[in-house]
Amino acid sequence: MMRNQEMSKPLPGISEENKPFWDYMKQHEFRVQKCLECSKLFYPPTPMCPHCMSMESEWVKLSGKAKVYSFVIVHQARHPAFAREAPYVVAI
């Protein structure tokens, strides 16, 4: 595994709000926040549910199965660090 100093790709900014997300990703677990009031999932991490404005949430593990709503194949990398990966898929 490469250390952060050796990576040539830009790394995400770590904040108090998104640190749990990245800590779970290091454990190979995909987790997002789930509101304890309205039960809706939300991302990106935030202290307040964007659906009902509750301040109560928990981190829940997702199955890894999803439905792709849209995708694009990137042929021209938008950042030099990703040039060797092109073409690559970006999906929602």
Secondary structure, DSSP 8 states (H G I E B T S, - for coil): ---GGG--S------TTTHHHHHHHHTT--EEEEETTT--EE-S--SS-TTT--S-EEEEE--S------EEEESS-SSGGGGGG-SEEEE-
